[in-house]
Amino acid sequence: MKDWWKKSVVYQIYPRCFNDSDGDGMGDLNGITAKLPYLAELGVDVIWLSPVYASPQADNGYDISDYRAIHPAFGTMDDFDRMLAGAHGLGLKIVMDLVVNHTSDEHEWFRESAKSRDNPYADWYIWRDVTNNWGAVFGGSAWKYSEARGQYYFHAFLEKQPDLNWENPAVRAAVHDIMRFWCDKGVDGFRMDVINAISKSGDWSDGEADETGFSPVMGHIANGPRIHEYLKEMNREVLSKYDLITVGETDYVSPELACKYAGFDSNELNMVFQFEHMSLETDKIGRWAKKPPKLSDLKKTLSKWQTELHGKAWNSLYWCNHDQPRVVSRFGNDTQYREESAKMLGVCLHFMQGTPYVYQGEELGMTNAGYTDISQYSDVDSLNAYNDFVGRGLLKKEDMLERLAFTSRDNARTKIPWDEAERQSKTPGSVFAFYKRLIELRKERGAIVHGDYKLLLPESEELFVYTRAWKNEKLLVVCNFTSDRLQYSPEGCFENGEVLISNYGRNTYNPVLEPYEAIAVAAKM
């Protein structure tokens, strides 16, 4: 089946904190290989690896110095090949993180480009004599002066992450060669980092500044004029030659734009990651809010993507990844009802249409890190924001620490508690066992994969209720997002329906919902 990825469930591994096989304090490829049976037992189909390439690790591997080499702390290429073979032997596919909007400033391409204005790599990056007021994603100006070249180079992220110049055909050809290298090795797809930023508009004028004093860079470079040309070329030259799963990380996209990137006839990507449901908490300090959004807003956003992509393009479904805090701490209750809310959130997401992505530890109900001091943080984004807002007196230290405790990327980057994982994998009723059943249901029920979606009770701030319908199948999903007992009586065809899954172990539907209860019912037609 060419579109096998529609029924698949993807598991993201952040290698540095997944499993350490040699005791050096950092996870590695051999550690991943050792846990492949655990992932096979969970029932996932695809493993997405965050970057394992050679890198100075200024941004935890998203600053690549050699796309054809493994970072030594993760192991060797032989270790990678063994991991890949081991995964394939268990029926698991491997997706690589393709980071080609930018490289490390220690990549040979950039070192050559920075030397002069007239060498073979001179225009592989974006150089200008004058700058503008654009602010990098991780803080500060998006421009850095090079003494050797006597010009400024553009970096949307860290100054150690210069952006490639995709206008140059030689750059695009080099990227295609890198992709072929990994495809020929046997990998099964790519997650493409900030891929909708690779086409810059050519308009380098100043923009409106925000609370940082800069104009946010992504608003200037996302969805540029040649982006679809570049992705169609990539598909024609590489992607169409292999049987792959592809997902593009795309900020600043609407469902309409997503259909251009991932439409069934777009000849670009299989799906995209969008961020609308991850960006609802914003307040006066932007994305560093310290409380969850209104449930009605979350439902409205997720439902919009369900209905507007249906029949046109494919959704990606996720609560967590390496850039987001833990969902149990974000939308659930990570103390009294940790297990219940972890299971409820799983049901809410996994019964929607699209390919679900499980971030490592999500299947265990892992929570935010609980850090209370800035010295405990290592994420460059969090540290830069703290230094900026506290340094300028916009926030008190205590307030910013409270915000980081809720939103920091470090919340997703704590180590997997493997003793607990092994215990849960052997325990009926655990969060792990519950996720395993969720994944099995996607394989069993066509309505989960193909069905129409309809939101019920759109204005409720307590209940997330929706139906899925396909052929002669109709499913009802009811999720209580509160610690209160609530009442909800479904329409007649569900009243005596088959309970597919319940985080309170129910065999029949009960109109009185317990705190953070989730239940999915198949109608008797």
KOLTOR-571051 format. One record per residue (C-alpha): x, y, z. Coordinates in steps of 0.25 Angstrom, whole numbers, m for minus. Layout:
! KOLTOR-571051
+-------+-------+-------+
!     u !     v !     w !
+-------+-------+-------+
!     X !     Y !     Z !
...
+-------+-------+-------+
END
This chain:
! KOLTOR-571051
+-------+-------+-------+
!     u !     v !     w !
+-------+-------+-------+
!     0 !     0 !     0 !
!     6 !    13 !    m5 !
!     0 !    21 !     6 !
!     3 !    12 !    17 !
!     6 !    24 !    26 !
!    m9 !    27 !    28 !
!   m10 !    15 !    37 !
!     4 !    17 !    43 !
!     7 !    22 !    57 !
!    21 !    29 !    58 !
!    29 !    29 !    71 !
!    39 !    41 !    72 !
!    52 !    38 !    79 !
!    61 !    50 !    84 !
!    74 !    42 !    84 !
!    82 !    49 !    95 !
!    72 !    46 !   106 !
!    66 !    33 !   101 !
!    75 !    22 !   106 !
!    90 !    22 !   109 !
!    97 !     9 !   106 !
!   111 !    13 !   110 !
!   109 !    21 !   123 !
!   114 !    34 !   118 !
!   102 !    41 !   122 !
!    97 !    43 !   108 !
!    87 !    34 !   100 !
!    93 !    27 !    88 !
!    89 !    18 !    76 !
!    93 !     5 !    83 !
!    83 !    10 !    94 !
!    72 !    11 !    83 !
!    76 !    m2 !    77 !
!    74 !    m9 !    91 !
!    60 !    m3 !    93 !
!    55 !    m7 !    79 !
!    47 !   m19 !    85 !
!    40 !    m9 !    95 !
!    35 !     0 !    83 !
!    31 !   m13 !    75 !
!    23 !   m17 !    88 !
!    16 !    m3 !    88 !
!    12 !    m6 !    74 !
!    17 !     7 !    67 !
!    21 !     6 !    52 !
!    31 !    17 !    50 !
!    42 !    23 !    58 !
!    46 !    37 !    56 !
!    60 !    40 !    60 !
!    64 !    55 !    64 !
!    77 !    58 !    58 !
!    89 !    48 !    60 !
!    98 !    55 !    50 !
!   112 !    61 !    53 !
!   109 !    74 !    60 !
!   116 !    84 !    70 !
!   102 !    82 !    78 !
!   100 !    97 !    79 !
!    85 !    94 !    77 !
!    85 !    79 !    81 !
!    88 !    74 !    67 !
!    80 !    83 !    59 !
!    93 !    90 !    55 !
!    99 !    80 !    46 !
!   114 !    80 !    42 !
!   114 !    67 !    33 !
!   101 !    61 !    28 !
!   108 !    48 !    24 !
!   114 !    45 !    38 !
!   109 !    41 !    52 !
!   112 !    50 !    64 !
!   122 !    42 !    72 !
!   114 !    43 !    85 !
!   103 !    35 !    78 !
!   113 !    25 !    72 !
!   117 !    21 !    58 !
!   111 !    19 !    45 !
!   113 !     4 !    47 !
!   104 !     6 !    60 !
!    94 !    13 !    51 !
!    94 !     2 !    41 !
!    92 !    m9 !    52 !
!    80 !     0 !    58 !
!    74 !     1 !    44 !
!    75 !   m14 !    42 !
!    70 !   m17 !    55 !
!    58 !    m8 !    53 !
!    55 !   m14 !    40 !
!    56 !   m28 !    46 !
!    45 !   m24 !    55 !
!    36 !   m18 !    44 !
!    39 !    m4 !    49 !
!    43 !     8 !    39 !
!    53 !    19 !    42 !
!    51 !    33 !    39 !
!    62 !    43 !    39 !
!    61 !    58 !    43 !
!    65 !    66 !    30 !
!    71 !    79 !    35 !
!    74 !    87 !    22 !
!    69 !   101 !    24 !
!    82 !   104 !    31 !
!    95 !    97 !    35 !
!   105 !    98 !    46 !
!   115 !   110 !    44 !
!   125 !    99 !    45 !
!   120 !    92 !    33 !
!   131 !    92 !    22 !
!   121 !    99 !    12 !
!   120 !   111 !    22 !
!   135 !   111 !    25 !
!   138 !   112 !    10 !
!   127 !   122 !     8 !
!   132 !   131 !    19 !
!   146 !   132 !    13 !
!   143 !   141 !     2 !
!   132 !   146 !    m8 !
!   138 !   139 !   m20 !
!   140 !   124 !   m16 !
!   131 !   113 !   m21 !
!   123 !   113 !    m8 !
!   122 !   128 !    m8 !
!   107 !   128 !   m10 !
!   103 !   116 !    m3 !
!    98 !   124 !     9 !
!    91 !   138 !    10 !
!   101 !   150 !    11 !
!    98 !   165 !    11 !
!   105 !   178 !    13 !
!    94 !   184 !    21 !
!    84 !   177 !    31 !
!    70 !   179 !    36 !
!    62 !   178 !    49 !
!    58 !   164 !    48 !
!    60 !   156 !    61 !
!    65 !   142 !    61 !
!    55 !   131 !    67 !
!    65 !   129 !    79 !
!    67 !   143 !    81 !
!    75 !   155 !    77 !
!    78 !   160 !    62 !
!    76 !   150 !    51 !
!    90 !   155 !    45 !
!   104 !   153 !    49 !
!   116 !   160 !    43 !
!   128 !   152 !    37 !
!   141 !   159 !    38 !
!   147 !   150 !    28 !
!   137 !   153 !    17 !
!   133 !   167 !    21 !
!   118 !   164 !    21 !
!   107 !   160 !    29 !
!   101 !   146 !    28 !
!    86 !   142 !    31 !
!    82 !   132 !    42 !
!    68 !   130 !    46 !
!    72 !   123 !    58 !
!    85 !   123 !    65 !
!    97 !   130 !    59 !
!   104 !   117 !    59 !
!    92 !   112 !    49 !
!    94 !   120 !    36 !
!    83 !   119 !    26 !
!    86 !   112 !    13 !
!    83 !   120 !     0 !
!    73 !   111 !    m7 !
!    73 !   120 !   m19 !
!    86 !   114 !   m23 !
!    83 !   101 !   m31 !
!    96 !    95 !   m26 !
!    91 !    96 !   m12 !
!    78 !    89 !   m15 !
!    86 !    78 !   m23 !
!    95 !    76 !   m11 !
!    83 !    74 !    m2 !
!    77 !    64 !   m12 !
!    90 !    56 !   m11 !
!    89 !    56 !     4 !
!    75 !    50 !     3 !
!    79 !    39 !    m7 !
!    90 !    35 !     2 !
!    81 !    32 !    14 !
!    70 !    26 !     5 !
!    80 !    17 !    m2 !
!    85 !    13 !    12 !
!    70 !     8 !    15 !
!    63 !    19 !    23 !
!    48 !    20 !    21 !
!    46 !    35 !    21 !
!    49 !    49 !    26 !
!    43 !    59 !    36 !
!    47 !    72 !    30 !
!    52 !    83 !    40 !
!    45 !    97 !    37 !
!    44 !    93 !    22 !
!    35 !   104 !    19 !
!    45 !   114 !    22 !
!    55 !   110 !    11 !
!    50 !   120 !     0 !
!    53 !   134 !     5 !
!    44 !   145 !    m2 !
!    56 !   155 !    m6 !
!    49 !   166 !     2 !
!    59 !   169 !    13 !
!    52 !   182 !    18 !
!    49 !   185 !    33 !
!    37 !   179 !    39 !
!    28 !   183 !    51 !
!    36 !   180 !    64 !
!    30 !   172 !    76 !
!    33 !   172 !    91 !
!    47 !   168 !    88 !
!    50 !   180 !    79 !
!    52 !   172 !    67 !
!    42 !   168 !    56 !
!    40 !   152 !    57 !
!    48 !   146 !    46 !
!    38 !   134 !    43 !
!    27 !   144 !    38 !
!    37 !   149 !    28 !
!    42 !   135 !    22 !
!    31 !   125 !    24 !
!    24 !   120 !    11 !
!    33 !   128 !     2 !
!    30 !   130 !   m13 !
!    38 !   118 !   m18 !
!    35 !   108 !    m7 !
!    26 !    99 !   m15 !
!    35 !    99 !   m27 !
!    46 !    94 !   m18 !
!    38 !    83 !   m11 !
!    32 !    78 !   m25 !
!    47 !    78 !   m30 !
!    51 !    70 !   m17 !
!    39 !    60 !   m19 !
!    43 !    59 !   m34 !
!    57 !    57 !   m32 !
!    57 !    48 !   m19 !
!    45 !    46 !   m12 !
!    37 !    39 !   m23 !
!    48 !    29 !   m25 !
!    46 !    23 !   m12 !
!    34 !    18 !    m3 !
!    35 !    28 !     8 !
!    28 !    35 !    19 !
!    30 !    50 !    19 !
!    25 !    61 !    28 !
!    29 !    76 !    28 !
!    30 !    85 !    40 !
!    23 !    97 !    35 !
!    20 !   109 !    44 !
!    11 !   120 !    39 !
!     2 !   110 !    31 !
!   m13 !   110 !    29 !
!   m21 !    98 !    25 !
!   m22 !   104 !    11 !
!    m7 !   105 !    11 !
!    m5 !    91 !    16 !
!   m13 !    86 !     5 !
!    m3 !    91 !    m5 !
!     9 !    85 !     3 !
!     2 !    71 !     6 !
!   m10 !    71 !    m3 !
!   m13 !    57 !    m9 !
!    m9 !    62 !   m23 !
!     2 !    72 !   m19 !
!    14 !    64 !   m22 !
!    21 !    70 !   m10 !
!    20 !    64 !     4 !
!    11 !    53 !    11 !
!     7 !    63 !    23 !
!    11 !    75 !    30 !
!    13 !    79 !    45 !
!     5 !    91 !    48 !
!     6 !    99 !    61 !
!    m8 !   106 !    63 !
!   m12 !    97 !    74 !
!     1 !    98 !    81 !
!     1 !   113 !    80 !
!   m12 !   117 !    87 !
!    m6 !   120 !   101 !
!     1 !   133 !    96 !
!     0 !   145 !   105 !
!     7 !   159 !   106 !
!    21 !   151 !   106 !
!    17 !   143 !    94 !
!    18 !   128 !    95 !
!    24 !   128 !   109 !
!    10 !   127 !   115 !
!     8 !   120 !   128 !
!    m6 !   114 !   127 !
!   m14 !   105 !   117 !
!   m23 !   111 !   106 !
!   m38 !   111 !   107 !
!   m43 !    97 !   103 !
!   m53 !   103 !    93 !
!   m41 !   109 !    86 !
!   m33 !    96 !    86 !
!   m45 !    89 !    80 !
!   m48 !    99 !    70 !
!   m34 !    99 !    65 !
!   m33 !    84 !    64 !
!   m46 !    82 !    58 !
!   m43 !    92 !    47 !
!   m31 !    84 !    43 !
!   m40 !    71 !    43 !
!   m51 !    76 !    35 !
!   m43 !    85 !    25 !
!   m32 !    75 !    21 !
!   m42 !    63 !    20 !
!   m42 !    57 !     6 !
!   m31 !    68 !     2 !
!   m19 !    65 !    10 !
!   m14 !    57 !    22 !
!   m13 !    62 !    36 !
!    m1 !    59 !    46 !
!    m6 !    58 !    60 !
!     2 !    61 !    72 !
!     2 !    67 !    86 !
!    17 !    66 !    89 !
!    31 !    67 !    83 !
!    45 !    71 !    86 !
!    40 !    86 !    85 !
!    28 !    85 !    94 !
!    25 !    83 !   108 !
!    19 !    70 !   113 !
!     4 !    69 !   110 !
!     0 !    63 !   123 !
!     5 !    76 !   130 !
!     0 !    85 !   119 !
!   m15 !    80 !   117 !
!   m17 !    70 !   128 !
!   m14 !    68 !   143 !
!     0 !    64 !   145 !
!    m2 !    60 !   160 !
!   m15 !    54 !   165 !
!   m20 !    50 !   152 !
!    m7 !    48 !   144 !
!   m10 !    34 !   139 !
!   m25 !    37 !   136 !
!   m22 !    50 !   128 !
!   m10 !    44 !   121 !
!   m20 !    33 !   116 !
!   m31 !    43 !   113 !
!   m22 !    52 !   105 !
!   m17 !    39 !    97 !
!   m32 !    36 !    93 !
!   m35 !    50 !    89 !
!   m24 !    50 !    79 !
!   m23 !    36 !    74 !
!   m37 !    35 !    70 !
!   m35 !    47 !    60 !
!   m32 !    46 !    46 !
!   m17 !    47 !    42 !
!    m4 !    40 !    46 !
!    m2 !    40 !    61 !
!    12 !    44 !    67 !
!    16 !    39 !    80 !
!    28 !    46 !    87 !
!    37 !    37 !    96 !
!    31 !    36 !   110 !
!    17 !    40 !   105 !
!    13 !    26 !   106 !
!    17 !    26 !   121 !
!    10 !    39 !   125 !
!    23 !    46 !   127 !
!    21 !    60 !   133 !
!    29 !    74 !   132 !
!    42 !    74 !   138 !
!    39 !    82 !   151 !
!    51 !    91 !   150 !
!    51 !   103 !   160 !
!    65 !   109 !   157 !
!    70 !   115 !   144 !
!    83 !   107 !   146 !
!    75 !    94 !   143 !
!    72 !    98 !   129 !
!    80 !    95 !   117 !
!    71 !    99 !   105 !
!    77 !   111 !    98 !
!    63 !   116 !    95 !
!    59 !   116 !   109 !
!    72 !   122 !   114 !
!    72 !   133 !   104 !
!    57 !   137 !   107 !
!    60 !   137 !   122 !
!    73 !   146 !   121 !
!    65 !   155 !   111 !
!    52 !   157 !   119 !
!    58 !   157 !   133 !
!    70 !   165 !   128 !
!    61 !   176 !   122 !
!    53 !   176 !   135 !
!    40 !   172 !   127 !
!    38 !   160 !   137 !
!    43 !   157 !   151 !
!    51 !   144 !   152 !
!    40 !   137 !   159 !
!    30 !   140 !   148 !
!    39 !   135 !   137 !
!    43 !   123 !   144 !
!    28 !   120 !   146 !
!    27 !   122 !   131 !
!    38 !   113 !   128 !
!    33 !   102 !   137 !
!    21 !   101 !   128 !
!    26 !   104 !   114 !
!    41 !   101 !   113 !
!    46 !    91 !   103 !
!    55 !    85 !   114 !
!    42 !    79 !   120 !
!    42 !    69 !   108 !
!    57 !    66 !   109 !
!    58 !    58 !   122 !
!    63 !    44 !   122 !
!    53 !    32 !   120 !
!    51 !    25 !   134 !
!    54 !    11 !   128 !
!    51 !     4 !   141 !
!    37 !    10 !   141 !
!    36 !     7 !   126 !
!    39 !    m8 !   128 !
!    29 !    m8 !   139 !
!    18 !    m2 !   131 !
!    20 !   m11 !   119 !
!    17 !   m23 !   128 !
!     5 !   m16 !   135 !
!    m9 !   m17 !   130 !
!   m16 !    m4 !   132 !
!    m3 !     4 !   131 !
!    m2 !    16 !   122 !
!     7 !     8 !   113 !
!    m3 !    m3 !   112 !
!   m14 !     7 !   109 !
!    m6 !    14 !    98 !
!    m3 !     0 !    92 !
!   m18 !    m2 !    91 !
!   m20 !    11 !    85 !
!   m10 !     8 !    74 !
!   m17 !    m6 !    72 !
!   m30 !     1 !    70 !
!   m25 !     9 !    58 !
!   m21 !    m4 !    51 !
!   m35 !   m10 !    54 !
!   m45 !     1 !    52 !
!   m46 !     8 !    38 !
!   m54 !    19 !    43 !
!   m42 !    24 !    51 !
!   m34 !    25 !    38 !
!   m44 !    29 !    28 !
!   m56 !    34 !    35 !
!   m63 !    48 !    35 !
!   m61 !    56 !    47 !
!   m72 !    64 !    54 !
!   m70 !    72 !    67 !
!   m81 !    73 !    77 !
!   m82 !    83 !    89 !
!   m73 !    93 !    82 !
!   m75 !   103 !    93 !
!   m73 !    94 !   105 !
!   m60 !    97 !   114 !
!   m61 !    84 !   120 !
!   m64 !    73 !   110 !
!   m57 !    70 !    97 !
!   m67 !    61 !    89 !
!   m67 !    57 !    75 !
!   m72 !    46 !    65 !
!   m65 !    39 !    54 !
!   m73 !    32 !    43 !
!   m69 !    23 !    31 !
!   m78 !    13 !    23 !
!   m86 !     6 !    34 !
!   m77 !    10 !    45 !
!   m80 !    21 !    55 !
!   m71 !    25 !    67 !
!   m73 !    34 !    79 !
!   m62 !    40 !    86 !
!   m64 !    47 !   100 !
!   m53 !    53 !   108 !
!   m54 !    60 !   121 !
!   m43 !    71 !   122 !
!   m46 !    74 !   137 !
!   m44 !    68 !   151 !
!   m60 !    69 !   153 !
!   m70 !    59 !   151 !
!   m79 !    63 !   139 !
!   m91 !    57 !   132 !
!   m93 !    55 !   117 !
!  m103 !    46 !   111 !
!  m100 !    42 !    96 !
!  m111 !    40 !    85 !
!  m118 !    27 !    84 !
!  m110 !    19 !    75 !
!   m98 !    20 !    85 !
!  m106 !    18 !    97 !
!  m104 !     3 !    97 !
!   m92 !     3 !    88 !
!   m79 !    m5 !    89 !
!   m68 !     1 !    98 !
!   m55 !     1 !    90 !
!   m47 !     7 !   101 !
!   m49 !    14 !   114 !
!   m38 !    19 !   124 !
!   m48 !    15 !   135 !
!   m49 !     1 !   131 !
!   m64 !     2 !   127 !
!   m71 !    m8 !   118 !
!   m83 !     0 !   116 !
!   m85 !    15 !   115 !
!   m89 !    23 !   128 !
!   m94 !    37 !   126 !
!   m87 !    41 !   139 !
!   m72 !    44 !   135 !
!   m61 !    43 !   145 !
!   m50 !    53 !   146 !
!   m42 !    53 !   133 !
!   m50 !    41 !   128 !
!   m49 !    37 !   113 !
!   m58 !    27 !   106 !
!   m59 !    23 !    92 !
!   m72 !    15 !    87 !
!   m76 !     9 !    74 !
!   m91 !    11 !    71 !
!  m100 !    m1 !    69 !
!  m105 !     2 !    55 !
+-------+-------+-------+
END
